[in-house]
């Protein structure tokens, strides 16, 4: 095959000679000369301009320090966008000249269809790529401004700009060549090969840039989310702290602290004993009812299976028999296991224990009930940030009303339970009730039972009450009137149906 230059020269000679078809050779020659004189001048100027810019941009890329990179990127963006805008006008001029010359030239040769198709495919690739790049340049400017301090992103942008300059330069060279040379290029090699490869590289770089930006944006989102979560948690903790001050209680009025305190007192009661025969006193091993054993009881299964709010009274043999003081010393194991079971399931669970109320400065059953209600409210609000935020102002208002404190606390608990969703189940365990009251408190469980069975409270609330044997009055299946009076529910049979009673569990020292 002839070299490109000789082939083009021969082709040019053919164009200048009259053919069998009716062609105005003089007109064609004048168009050709005008074409090359004008285009060559434009191409020479633009290529010189491009080379100077490219050399300057390469210098920027090589010499830029981290401190100067952002500024130079902005200069590069401006220069590149100016270049593409300049080129787009020249590009249209050259295409216009080509349309006048090309159709006449191609009409002379039998390879018209193949050449025209290949040539058009090549120019379509250039046109499509330039349109894409024109849209992307403005986005790149926005990206480099927003990621001014990110070296990785700026290097991506810089490389894309350089590729765009290269692509534009090659496009100018292509359209600046004579029509005959472009015909040769269409025959000699695949039409889209060079330009398509360049365009694909630029698109690939842009895709990599967007992937990197996506990763960065995800990092931003995670950081912002973490920051907001931390702020919301801090705000929630401030609300809880304010409520604790408002209620006049300490922050240790929660289930985990009650368990720790119970364990500490149980162990401490024996560690302080005088050693006998050289051996220190050890806490006895106790056999007490466990959650697994309780789960075998029909009363417990019925209570758990009930779809409505209900109360389970669990009464057994004295589980603090080793305590010689009037204060309760440790929690019943079943209460602890019950709490830990539902805590692992991430269900809403509350534990209250009348432990060492004398040390808390509490006098009388009314104050003990108030403390329990405060504990339940605070534990519910600690576990639900949304409910706490929603009801904080209302709780503040109710806490300052002149009405009796217990009435206000029941009102607050009512509003808190109303706010919980229907899908939730709240489990409340109350342990050691007998340490506060010699007889069942008529103002506590009846009122609590009525509250959780209210039609406005959609959430299911299940209350487990653990106490020693003989505390609750007769609860036989035939006559439960004493239990009704003890719970202060009078003749409300529908409320009594929500009460389950499990008696008869025992505690003994192992080996006795």
DANORRA-V186620 format. One record per backbone hydrogen bond with DSSP energy under -0.5 kcal/mol. CO is the residue of the C=O (numbers start at 1). NH is the residue of the N-H. If there is no record, write none. Layout:
CO;NH + CO;NH
This chain:
3;7 + 4;8 + 5;9 + 6;10 + 7;11 + 8;12 + 9;13 + 10;14 + 11;15 + 12;16 + 13;17 + 14;17 + 21;23 + 23;25 + 24;28 + 25;29 + 26;30 + 27;31 + 28;32 + 29;33 + 30;34 + 31;35 + 32;36 + 33;37 + 34;38 + 35;39 + 36;40 + 37;41 + 38;42 + 39;43 + 40;44 + 41;45 + 42;46 + 43;47 + 44;48 + 45;49 + 46;50 + 47;51 + 48;52 + 49;53 + 50;54 + 51;55 + 52;56 + 53;57 + 54;58 + 55;59 + 56;60 + 57;61 + 58;62 + 59;63 + 60;64 + 65;69 + 66;70 + 68;72 + 69;73 + 70;74 + 71;75 + 72;76 + 73;77 + 74;78 + 75;79 + 76;80 + 77;81 + 78;82 + 79;83 + 80;84 + 81;85 + 82;86 + 83;87 + 84;88 + 85;89 + 86;90 + 87;91 + 88;92 + 89;93 + 90;94 + 91;95 + 92;96 + 93;97 + 94;98 + 95;99 + 96;100 + 97;100 + 97;101 + 98;102 + 99;103 + 101;105 + 102;106 + 103;107 + 104;108 + 105;108 + 106;109 + 109;112 + 111;115 + 112;116 + 113;117 + 114;118 + 115;119 + 116;120 + 117;121 + 118;122 + 119;123 + 120;124 + 121;125 + 122;126 + 123;127 + 124;128 + 125;129 + 126;130 + 127;131 + 128;132 + 129;133 + 130;134 + 131;135 + 132;136 + 133;137 + 134;138 + 135;139 + 136;140 + 137;141 + 138;142 + 139;143 + 140;144 + 141;145 + 142;146 + 143;147 + 145;148 + 147;150 + 149;151 + 150;154 + 151;155 + 152;156 + 153;157 + 154;158 + 155;159 + 156;160 + 157;161 + 158;162 + 159;163 + 160;164 + 161;165 + 162;166 + 163;167 + 164;168 + 165;169 + 166;170 + 167;171 + 168;172 + 169;173 + 170;174 + 171;175 + 172;176 + 173;177 + 174;177 + 178;182 + 179;183 + 180;184 + 181;185 + 182;186 + 183;187 + 184;188 + 185;189 + 190;193 + 192;196 + 193;197 + 194;198 + 195;199 + 196;200 + 197;201 + 198;202 + 199;203 + 200;204 + 201;205 + 202;206 + 203;207 + 204;208 + 205;209 + 206;210 + 207;211 + 208;212 + 209;213 + 210;214 + 211;215 + 212;216 + 213;217 + 214;218 + 215;219 + 216;220 + 217;221 + 218;222 + 219;223 + 220;224 + 221;225 + 222;226 + 223;227 + 224;228 + 225;229 + 226;230 + 227;231 + 228;232 + 229;233 + 230;234 + 231;235 + 232;236 + 233;237 + 234;238 + 235;239 + 236;240 + 237;241 + 238;242 + 239;243 + 240;244 + 241;245 + 242;246 + 243;247 + 244;248 + 244;249 + 250;253 + 252;254 + 254;258 + 255;259 + 256;260 + 257;261 + 258;262 + 259;263 + 260;264 + 261;265 + 262;266 + 263;267 + 264;268 + 265;269 + 266;270 + 267;270 + 267;271 + 268;272 + 270;273 + 276;279 + 279;276 + 284;286 + 285;510 + 286;288 + 287;508 + 290;294 + 291;295 + 292;296 + 293;296 + 294;297 + 297;301 + 298;302 + 299;303 + 300;304 + 301;305 + 302;306 + 310;463 + 311;500 + 312;314 + 312;465 + 313;315 + 313;502 + 314;467 + 315;504 + 315;505 + 316;469 + 318;321 + 320;323 + 322;324 + 332;335 + 332;336 + 333;337 + 334;338 + 335;339 + 336;340 + 337;341 + 338;342 + 339;343 + 340;344 + 341;345 + 342;347 + 343;346 + 347;349 + 348;427 + 350;429 + 352;431 + 353;355 + 354;356 + 356;359 + 356;360 + 357;362 + 358;361 + 364;368 + 365;369 + 366;370 + 367;371 + 368;372 + 369;373 + 370;374 + 371;375 + 372;376 + 373;377 + 374;378 + 375;379 + 376;380 + 377;381 + 378;382 + 379;383 + 380;384 + 384;388 + 385;389 + 386;390 + 387;391 + 388;392 + 391;395 + 392;396 + 393;397 + 394;398 + 395;399 + 396;400 + 397;400 + 398;401 + 404;408 + 405;409 + 406;410 + 407;411 + 408;412 + 409;413 + 410;414 + 411;415 + 412;416 + 413;417 + 414;418 + 415;419 + 416;419 + 416;420 + 417;420 + 421;424 + 424;460 + 425;348 + 425;427 + 426;462 + 427;350 + 428;464 + 429;352 + 429;431 + 430;466 + 431;354 + 432;435 + 433;436 + 433;437 + 440;442 + 441;444 + 441;445 + 444;448 + 445;449 + 446;450 + 447;451 + 448;452 + 449;453 + 451;454 + 454;457 + 456;458 + 460;426 + 461;310 + 462;428 + 463;312 + 463;465 + 464;430 + 464;466 + 465;314 + 466;432 + 466;433 + 467;316 + 468;471 + 474;483 + 479;476 + 480;484 + 481;485 + 482;486 + 483;487 + 484;488 + 484;489 + 484;490 + 485;488 + 489;492 + 491;493 + 492;496 + 493;497 + 495;498 + 496;499 + 498;311 + 498;500 + 500;313 + 502;315 + 505;317 + 508;287 + 509;512
